[in-house]
Amino acid sequence: MQEVNQELAIKHGLTADEYNKIVELMGRNPNLVELGIFSAMWNEHCSYKSSRIWLQTLPTKNKYVTVHINPQEFGCRHCPQKTNM
């Protein structure tokens, strides 16, 4: 099986920080399948990361909001935080 490392993660479209976050969350290096799953989940075109800026514009408190969501999480506790957003 192919060795999963930061270089391979970058080839999959992840940043070095994202790869380090994955290792931190899992407590180990991911295998190739897991890396592919994270890469798809955190892809800029279809993920929470790219929609976060728009989610921040939605109201979090009013009579129509039934569940209060921390604006810093938006329901995603382990998604990497982009500093340029």
N, C-alpha and C positions, 0 to 999 in steps of 0.2 A: 504494500500500500504506500502511496506517496506521502512523504513527510509534510505535515502542515506546519508552516512557520509564517512569520510576518511577511516575508517576500511573496509567498503564495497568496496570502490574504490580500495584499495590495493588488496582485494580478486579478483577484476576484472583485475588485472595486471597493474594498474596505480601506480605511486609513490605518496607520500604525496605532493611533489611539483607540480606534474601534477594535482592532485585534487584541490589544492589551486589555480592553474592557471585557471582551469575550473570555479571555484566559482568566481574568479576575472573577467573573461571574461563575464560570464552570469549575474553577480551582484546578484546571489542567488545560493543556492544549486541546483544541477541538480536533476531531477526526475530519476527514475530507467531506463526508456527508454533512456533518454539523456546520462546517465552514460554509458549505453551499447554502444551507438553510439560513444562516445569519446573513450571508451576502444578499440573498433574495429578500429577506425581511427588512434589511436596512438599506436597500437600494434607494438611491435618491429619487427615482421616478415613481415609486409606488409605496413609499413608506411613511411612517409617522414623522421621520426626520424632515422630510420635505413639506409636510402639511402642518408642522408645529407652528410655524409663523402665522398661518391662517387660523388655526385653532385658537390662538391667543386673542383673536379679534372677536370671538364669540362671547356672549355674556355667560358668566358663571353664577350669577345670583339675580334672580327675579322670580316672579310668580310662576313662570313657565318652566323653570329649571327644577327638575325633581331631585337631582342628586348634585350636591356640591362637589366640584372637582378642583383640586389644587391646581392653579394655573401653571405651576412648575412641572407637573406630572402629566396632566391630560390622560390619565389612565395608563401611563407607560412608565413604570418605575425603573426599568433597566435600560431604556434607550439612551444611547450616548447623547450628551448635550453638545450642540454645535455652538461654538463661541461667536461665529460670524453671522448668526441669525438675528 
